[in-house]
């Protein structure tokens, strides 16, 4: 204990010595500085007086020194002042130039402004402005289909009688007549060509909580677009933009009803992640806008908007799997417009090409196992179709269409888009392990 106390005492003493030493050093520094300053002035006076005799000359010497000091100070102030003002003037000019450069670069407006309020950033509206303007033109869609389980023994066993199944999505009001565009997969049950259409009810939920019955106008499964119609007044019509003007990185926002009408009018924001992204869904390949704005089930058929408040895409799908975030897709509005117009006018897409086959993709693994080629295995040929007239047969494997390699049904549908009704192309198939080339003439899709 005593040793520890002694150690502490020694440490304190050392600390005190160090403090005293530091204080002395600081004091010496201050004294040295003061003495240097003082000695300079005193040395000037003493050395001048040593050359002069006492009395009047000494007094005259002080006057001369004072005069020299005053003259020196006066001259220094004039020169220093002029240098200061010159320097300040140059500095102000540089600052003015820097401010102008900064404002110009933070604004899309070529005019320089000294007020931050006048700076225009990319996009003409804020998110809240867009929502206030366009939000009510995005509606909720609910489709209900009656289910008859009376002939279903399993249904009867569990006490399930007649019931209904429902699905919900989004739509966009596109004119004063009440036409609403959405995805075909949202309203496909209401398509008159669907056997369940007579048991199906279609409703539109407006933002004022008003519910209106809707009718199916027309739909196209390949483009995944459909048009329905309601009878309502004072509808807020969305403005359709130009998706060709989009650039990767442009800000966008999505409005819709993710997970159903309980989350109606949900707004999410993001950017254009990619353009012309080829995406396969079922047997169809589409070139879509990719975005990281959150899109979920129920957003289908809703709007992807630019920051000018214009619809530049129709939200249709997302990649939903573990480890994947922020990859959603929208149909470009420029591709949708002509299809929408045809659906309103003709209730279908006219001059839609048909080959007339059903098929299954031959994968690389299957091709290796059965010593054949990758392509589309023909499982059926429609009577009187273009394929039937060209001589295609069941069990053929299509490997080329119009000189382009075919690996999937989506490839066939993609190639079809390059032609019109009446065009003739070569189609290459594998039949009985041998290549065979046929000539196919495209026909319009039958009703």
C-alpha positions as CSV (number, residue, x, y, z in Angstrom):
1,X,0.0,0.0,0.0
2,X,2.8,2.4,1.0
3,X,4.7,1.5,-2.2
4,X,1.6,2.3,-4.2
5,X,1.2,5.6,-2.4
6,X,4.8,6.4,-3.1
7,X,4.4,5.5,-6.7
8,X,1.3,7.7,-6.9
9,X,3.2,10.4,-5.1
10,X,6.1,10.2,-7.5
11,X,3.7,10.3,-10.4
12,X,2.0,13.3,-8.9
13,X,5.4,14.9,-8.3
14,X,6.5,14.2,-11.8
15,X,3.2,15.5,-13.1
16,X,3.7,18.7,-11.1
17,X,7.2,19.0,-12.3
18,X,6.1,18.5,-15.8
19,X,3.3,21.1,-15.4
20,X,5.7,23.5,-13.8
21,X,8.2,22.9,-16.6
22,X,5.5,23.4,-19.2
23,X,4.3,26.6,-17.5
24,X,7.9,27.8,-17.3
25,X,8.4,27.0,-21.0
26,X,5.2,28.8,-21.9
27,X,6.3,31.7,-19.7
28,X,9.7,31.8,-21.3
29,X,8.1,31.7,-24.7
30,X,5.9,34.6,-23.8
31,X,8.8,36.5,-22.3
32,X,11.0,35.8,-25.2
33,X,8.3,37.0,-27.6
34,X,7.7,40.1,-25.5
35,X,11.4,40.8,-25.0
36,X,12.1,40.3,-28.8
37,X,9.4,42.8,-29.6
38,X,10.5,45.2,-26.8
39,X,14.3,44.8,-27.6
40,X,13.8,45.7,-31.2
41,X,12.2,49.0,-30.4
42,X,14.6,49.8,-27.5
43,X,17.6,48.8,-29.5
44,X,16.6,51.3,-32.3
45,X,16.4,54.1,-29.7
46,X,19.5,53.2,-27.8
47,X,21.7,52.7,-30.8
48,X,20.6,56.0,-32.3
49,X,21.3,57.8,-28.9
50,X,24.7,56.3,-28.7
51,X,25.7,58.1,-31.9
52,X,24.1,61.4,-30.5
53,X,24.9,63.4,-27.5
54,X,22.4,64.0,-24.7
55,X,19.9,66.8,-24.3
56,X,18.5,68.3,-27.5
57,X,20.0,65.9,-30.0
58,X,18.5,63.0,-28.0
59,X,15.1,64.7,-28.1
60,X,15.5,65.4,-31.8
61,X,16.3,61.8,-32.3
62,X,13.0,60.7,-30.7
63,X,11.1,63.2,-32.9
64,X,12.8,61.8,-35.9
65,X,12.0,58.2,-34.9
66,X,8.4,59.2,-34.2
67,X,8.2,60.8,-37.6
68,X,9.6,57.8,-39.3
69,X,7.1,55.5,-37.5
70,X,4.2,57.7,-38.3
71,X,5.3,58.0,-42.0
72,X,5.8,54.2,-42.1
73,X,2.4,53.5,-40.6
74,X,0.7,56.0,-43.0
75,X,2.4,54.6,-46.0
76,X,1.7,51.0,-45.0
77,X,-2.0,51.8,-44.5
78,X,-2.2,53.4,-47.9
79,X,-0.4,50.6,-49.7
80,X,-2.0,47.8,-47.6
81,X,-5.4,49.4,-48.0
82,X,-5.1,49.6,-51.8
83,X,-3.8,46.0,-51.9
84,X,-6.7,44.8,-49.7
85,X,-9.4,46.4,-51.8
86,X,-7.8,45.1,-55.0
87,X,-7.6,41.6,-53.5
88,X,-11.2,41.8,-52.2
89,X,-12.4,43.0,-55.6
90,X,-10.7,40.1,-57.3
91,X,-12.1,37.7,-54.7
92,X,-15.6,39.0,-55.1
93,X,-15.3,38.5,-58.9
94,X,-14.2,34.9,-58.3
95,X,-17.0,34.3,-55.9
96,X,-19.6,35.7,-58.3
97,X,-18.3,33.3,-61.0
98,X,-18.4,30.4,-58.7
99,X,-22.0,31.1,-57.6
100,X,-23.1,31.4,-61.2
101,X,-21.5,28.1,-62.1
102,X,-23.0,26.3,-59.2
103,X,-26.5,27.5,-59.8
104,X,-26.3,26.7,-63.5
105,X,-25.1,23.1,-62.9
106,X,-27.8,22.5,-60.3
107,X,-30.5,23.6,-62.7
108,X,-31.8,22.7,-66.1
109,X,-32.6,26.3,-66.7
110,X,-29.9,28.2,-68.7
111,X,-30.7,31.5,-66.9
112,X,-28.8,32.2,-63.7
113,X,-30.8,32.9,-60.7
114,X,-29.7,34.2,-57.3
115,X,-32.8,32.6,-55.6
116,X,-32.8,28.9,-54.9
117,X,-36.6,28.9,-55.3
118,X,-36.2,29.7,-59.0
119,X,-33.9,26.7,-59.7
120,X,-35.7,24.0,-61.8
121,X,-34.6,20.4,-61.2
122,X,-35.3,17.5,-63.6
123,X,-39.0,16.7,-63.6
124,X,-41.7,19.3,-63.5
125,X,-43.6,18.1,-60.5
126,X,-43.1,16.7,-57.0
127,X,-44.4,13.2,-56.2
128,X,-47.3,14.7,-54.1
129,X,-48.2,17.0,-57.0
130,X,-48.4,14.0,-59.4
131,X,-50.5,11.9,-57.0
132,X,-52.9,14.8,-56.5
133,X,-53.3,15.3,-60.2
134,X,-53.3,11.7,-61.5
135,X,-54.1,9.5,-58.4
136,X,-57.9,9.3,-58.9
137,X,-57.4,8.1,-62.5
138,X,-55.9,4.9,-61.2
139,X,-58.8,2.6,-60.1
140,X,-59.2,-0.7,-58.4
141,X,-60.6,-3.7,-60.2
142,X,-62.3,-6.7,-58.5
143,X,-63.4,-9.7,-60.4
144,X,-65.5,-12.4,-58.8
145,X,-66.4,-15.8,-60.3
146,X,-69.0,-18.2,-58.9
147,X,-67.8,-21.7,-58.3
148,X,-70.1,-24.6,-58.5
149,X,-69.0,-27.5,-56.3
150,X,-72.3,-29.5,-56.5
151,X,-70.7,-32.1,-58.9
152,X,-67.5,-32.2,-57.0
153,X,-67.4,-35.1,-54.6
154,X,-64.4,-33.7,-52.8
155,X,-66.2,-30.4,-52.4
156,X,-69.3,-32.1,-51.1
157,X,-67.2,-34.1,-48.6
158,X,-65.8,-31.0,-47.1
159,X,-69.2,-29.3,-47.1
160,X,-68.3,-26.9,-49.8
161,X,-71.4,-25.9,-51.8
162,X,-71.6,-23.1,-54.3
163,X,-69.0,-20.3,-53.6
164,X,-67.0,-17.7,-55.4
165,X,-63.4,-16.9,-56.0
166,X,-62.2,-13.3,-56.4
167,X,-59.1,-11.5,-57.7
168,X,-58.1,-7.8,-57.5
169,X,-55.9,-5.6,-59.7
170,X,-55.6,-2.1,-61.0
171,X,-56.6,-0.1,-64.0
172,X,-56.2,3.3,-65.7
173,X,-59.0,5.6,-66.9
174,X,-58.0,6.6,-70.5
175,X,-61.0,8.6,-71.7
176,X,-64.2,10.4,-70.7
177,X,-66.3,7.5,-72.1
178,X,-65.2,5.3,-69.2
179,X,-62.7,3.1,-70.9
180,X,-60.1,1.6,-68.6
181,X,-57.0,-0.2,-69.6
182,X,-55.6,-3.0,-67.5
183,X,-53.7,-6.3,-67.8
184,X,-55.5,-9.2,-69.6
185,X,-54.6,-11.6,-66.8
186,X,-56.5,-9.4,-64.3
187,X,-59.8,-9.7,-66.1
188,X,-59.4,-12.8,-68.3
189,X,-62.2,-14.6,-66.5
190,X,-64.6,-11.9,-67.8
191,X,-63.6,-12.5,-71.4
192,X,-66.6,-13.9,-73.3
193,X,-64.3,-16.5,-74.8
194,X,-63.7,-17.8,-71.3
195,X,-66.1,-20.5,-70.3
196,X,-66.4,-18.9,-66.8
197,X,-67.4,-15.5,-68.1
198,X,-71.2,-15.9,-67.5
199,X,-70.5,-16.6,-63.8
200,X,-68.1,-13.7,-63.5
201,X,-68.8,-10.2,-62.1
202,X,-66.5,-7.3,-62.9
203,X,-66.4,-4.2,-60.6
204,X,-64.4,-1.0,-60.6
205,X,-63.6,0.8,-57.3
206,X,-63.1,4.5,-57.6
207,X,-61.1,6.6,-55.2
208,X,-64.3,8.2,-53.8
209,X,-65.3,4.8,-52.5
210,X,-67.8,4.5,-55.3
211,X,-68.2,1.0,-56.8
212,X,-69.3,0.7,-60.4
213,X,-70.1,-2.4,-62.5
214,X,-67.9,-2.8,-65.6
215,X,-68.2,-4.6,-68.9
216,X,-65.4,-6.4,-70.7
217,X,-64.6,-4.7,-74.0
218,X,-61.7,-6.6,-75.4
219,X,-58.5,-8.3,-74.5
220,X,-55.3,-9.8,-75.9
221,X,-53.4,-12.5,-74.1
222,X,-50.2,-12.1,-76.1
223,X,-49.7,-8.4,-75.1
224,X,-51.4,-9.0,-71.7
225,X,-53.6,-6.0,-72.3
226,X,-57.4,-5.6,-71.9
227,X,-60.0,-2.8,-72.0
228,X,-63.1,-2.6,-69.8
229,X,-65.7,0.1,-69.6
230,X,-67.8,1.7,-66.8
231,X,-70.7,4.2,-66.9
232,X,-69.6,7.1,-64.6
233,X,-69.4,10.9,-64.7
234,X,-66.6,13.3,-63.8
235,X,-63.8,10.8,-64.3
236,X,-60.2,11.9,-64.1
237,X,-58.6,10.9,-67.3
238,X,-54.9,10.0,-67.2
239,X,-52.6,11.5,-69.9
240,X,-50.7,8.9,-71.9
241,X,-47.0,9.9,-72.5
242,X,-44.2,8.8,-74.8
243,X,-42.2,5.9,-73.6
244,X,-39.7,6.4,-76.4
245,X,-38.4,9.5,-74.6
246,X,-37.4,7.4,-71.5
247,X,-33.8,7.0,-70.5
248,X,-32.3,4.6,-68.0
249,X,-32.1,6.3,-64.7
250,X,-35.1,8.5,-65.2
251,X,-37.2,8.8,-62.0
252,X,-40.7,7.1,-62.1
253,X,-43.5,6.3,-59.7
254,X,-46.1,3.5,-59.6
255,X,-49.6,3.9,-58.4
256,X,-51.9,0.9,-57.9
257,X,-53.4,-1.5,-55.4
258,X,-50.7,-3.9,-54.1
259,X,-52.1,-6.9,-52.3
260,X,-55.7,-5.8,-53.1
261,X,-58.0,-3.0,-52.4
262,X,-57.1,-2.7,-48.8
263,X,-54.0,-0.9,-50.0
264,X,-55.7,1.1,-52.8
265,X,-53.9,4.0,-54.2
266,X,-50.4,3.0,-52.9
267,X,-47.6,5.1,-54.4
268,X,-44.0,3.8,-54.8
269,X,-41.1,5.5,-56.4
270,X,-37.9,4.4,-58.3
271,X,-36.1,4.8,-61.5
272,X,-36.0,3.2,-65.0
273,X,-33.6,0.3,-64.4
274,X,-33.5,-0.9,-68.1
275,X,-35.3,-0.5,-71.4
276,X,-36.4,-3.1,-73.9
277,X,-35.8,-5.8,-71.4
278,X,-36.9,-9.1,-73.1
279,X,-39.0,-11.1,-70.6
280,X,-40.8,-14.4,-71.2
281,X,-44.1,-15.2,-69.6
282,X,-45.7,-18.4,-70.6
283,X,-45.2,-18.7,-74.3
284,X,-44.9,-15.0,-74.9
285,X,-41.8,-12.8,-75.0
286,X,-42.2,-9.1,-74.5
287,X,-39.9,-6.1,-74.5
288,X,-40.6,-4.3,-71.2
289,X,-39.5,-1.4,-69.1
290,X,-37.6,-2.6,-66.0
291,X,-38.0,-0.5,-62.8
292,X,-37.1,-0.8,-59.2
293,X,-40.3,1.0,-58.1
294,X,-42.0,-1.6,-55.8
295,X,-44.6,-3.6,-57.7
296,X,-46.6,-6.4,-56.1
297,X,-49.6,-8.6,-56.8
298,X,-52.5,-6.2,-57.2
299,X,-50.4,-3.5,-59.0
300,X,-51.0,-5.3,-62.3
301,X,-52.7,-2.9,-64.7
302,X,-51.8,0.2,-62.7
303,X,-49.7,3.1,-64.0
304,X,-46.0,3.7,-64.2
305,X,-45.7,7.5,-64.4
306,X,-43.0,9.9,-65.4
307,X,-42.3,12.9,-63.2
308,X,-44.4,15.0,-65.7
309,X,-47.4,13.0,-64.5
310,X,-47.8,11.1,-67.7
311,X,-48.4,7.3,-68.0
312,X,-45.3,5.8,-69.7
313,X,-46.0,2.2,-68.8
314,X,-48.6,-0.3,-67.6
315,X,-47.3,-2.3,-64.6
316,X,-47.6,-6.0,-65.4
317,X,-45.2,-8.3,-63.5
318,X,-42.3,-8.7,-61.2
319,X,-39.6,-11.3,-60.5
320,X,-40.6,-12.8,-57.2
321,X,-38.2,-15.2,-55.7
322,X,-35.8,-15.5,-52.7
323,X,-32.9,-13.1,-53.0
324,X,-34.5,-10.9,-55.6
325,X,-35.5,-7.3,-54.8
326,X,-36.7,-4.4,-56.9
327,X,-37.1,-6.0,-60.3
328,X,-40.5,-5.1,-61.8
329,X,-41.7,-4.7,-65.4
330,X,-44.2,-2.5,-67.2
331,X,-45.5,-2.6,-70.8
332,X,-44.3,0.6,-72.6
333,X,-47.2,2.8,-73.4
334,X,-46.1,3.3,-77.0
335,X,-46.5,-0.4,-77.6
336,X,-49.8,-0.5,-75.7
337,X,-51.5,2.4,-77.5
338,X,-52.2,0.7,-80.9
339,X,-53.4,-2.4,-79.2
340,X,-55.7,-0.4,-76.9
341,X,-57.2,1.4,-79.9
342,X,-57.9,-1.9,-81.7
343,X,-59.5,-3.4,-78.6
344,X,-61.8,-0.4,-78.2
345,X,-62.7,-0.3,-81.9
346,X,-62.8,-4.0,-82.9
347,X,-62.8,-5.8,-79.5
348,X,-59.7,-7.7,-80.6
349,X,-56.3,-7.2,-82.2
350,X,-56.8,-7.3,-85.9
351,X,-54.4,-9.0,-88.3
352,X,-53.1,-11.1,-85.5
353,X,-51.1,-14.0,-87.0
354,X,-51.8,-17.6,-86.3
355,X,-49.7,-20.6,-87.1
356,X,-52.1,-23.2,-85.6
357,X,-50.1,-25.5,-83.4
358,X,-49.8,-26.5,-79.8
359,X,-46.3,-27.3,-78.7
360,X,-43.9,-28.1,-75.9
361,X,-40.3,-26.8,-75.5
362,X,-37.5,-29.3,-76.1
363,X,-34.9,-28.6,-73.4
364,X,-31.2,-29.3,-73.8
365,X,-31.5,-32.1,-71.3
366,X,-34.3,-33.7,-73.2
367,X,-32.5,-33.3,-76.5
368,X,-29.4,-35.0,-75.1
369,X,-31.4,-37.9,-73.6
370,X,-33.3,-38.5,-76.8
371,X,-30.5,-37.6,-79.3
372,X,-32.5,-34.9,-81.0
373,X,-32.3,-31.1,-81.3
374,X,-33.5,-28.2,-79.1
375,X,-36.7,-26.7,-80.5
376,X,-40.5,-26.8,-80.2
377,X,-42.1,-30.3,-80.2
378,X,-45.5,-30.1,-82.0
379,X,-48.1,-31.8,-79.9
380,X,-51.1,-30.8,-82.1
381,X,-52.0,-29.1,-85.4
382,X,-55.3,-27.3,-85.9
383,X,-57.3,-28.3,-88.9
384,X,-57.3,-25.7,-91.7
385,X,-54.6,-23.7,-90.0
386,X,-51.5,-22.2,-91.7
387,X,-49.4,-25.0,-90.1
388,X,-51.8,-27.7,-91.4
389,X,-51.7,-26.2,-94.9
390,X,-47.9,-26.0,-94.7
391,X,-47.7,-29.7,-94.0
392,X,-46.6,-29.6,-90.3
393,X,-47.4,-32.8,-88.4
394,X,-47.7,-33.9,-84.8
395,X,-44.3,-35.0,-83.4
396,X,-42.4,-32.6,-85.6
397,X,-39.7,-30.5,-83.9
398,X,-39.6,-26.9,-85.2
399,X,-35.9,-25.7,-85.2
400,X,-36.1,-22.6,-87.5
401,X,-38.7,-20.1,-88.6
402,X,-37.8,-17.6,-91.3
403,X,-34.1,-18.5,-91.0
404,X,-34.1,-17.7,-87.2
405,X,-33.2,-20.4,-84.7
406,X,-36.2,-21.6,-82.6
407,X,-35.8,-23.0,-79.1
408,X,-39.1,-22.1,-77.4
409,X,-42.7,-21.3,-78.1
410,X,-41.8,-17.7,-77.0
411,X,-39.3,-17.6,-79.9
412,X,-42.1,-18.5,-82.3
413,X,-44.3,-15.8,-81.0
414,X,-41.5,-13.3,-81.2
415,X,-40.7,-14.1,-84.8
416,X,-44.4,-13.9,-85.7
417,X,-44.4,-10.2,-84.8
418,X,-42.1,-9.5,-87.8
419,X,-44.7,-10.5,-90.4
420,X,-48.2,-9.8,-91.5
421,X,-51.1,-11.7,-92.8
422,X,-50.3,-13.2,-96.2
423,X,-46.5,-13.3,-95.7
424,X,-44.7,-16.5,-96.7
425,X,-41.7,-17.9,-94.8
426,X,-39.7,-21.1,-94.6
427,X,-40.0,-23.3,-91.6
428,X,-37.5,-26.0,-90.8
429,X,-38.4,-29.1,-88.7
430,X,-36.9,-32.4,-87.5
431,X,-39.1,-35.3,-88.7
432,X,-38.0,-38.9,-88.1
433,X,-34.5,-37.7,-87.2
434,X,-34.2,-35.8,-90.5
435,X,-34.4,-32.1,-91.4
436,X,-37.3,-31.1,-93.5
437,X,-38.1,-27.6,-94.9
438,X,-41.7,-26.5,-95.4
439,X,-43.3,-23.3,-96.7
440,X,-45.8,-21.6,-94.4
441,X,-48.2,-18.7,-95.3
442,X,-49.4,-16.7,-92.3
443,X,-53.2,-16.5,-91.7
444,X,-55.2,-14.2,-89.4
445,X,-56.0,-15.6,-86.1
446,X,-59.5,-17.1,-86.1
447,X,-62.3,-16.0,-83.8
